[in-house]
Amino acid sequence: MATPDEATENASAASVLGTEIALTAALRALIKAHPHPTLLADEFVQQRQFSQAQLEASSLHEKALQRFELTWALILHKDPAQEVRLVSEL
């Protein structure tokens, strides 16, 4: 049986994961419906670089970077119905 601290940690992790999955699903829907996918892809590259630099400069950067990469992977999930490449080669 889990301790109270473990139970709280598990519930918190589940809550964060549920929120993350819901938000990434909403973003994927917006991406698919965007009228200018090339401009969107360029903006994604810029925003990702800016956000990653902020995380790398923070004191919690390693764990935050892991979650950052996971979230980007969820957002940019390869959907066979999506014809547009949303991330340019870096």
ABEGO torsion letter per residue (X at the ends): XBBAAAAAAAAAAAAAAAAAAAAAAAAAAAAAABABAAAAAAAAAAAAAAAAAAAAABAAAAAAAAAAAAAAAAAABBBAABABBABBBX
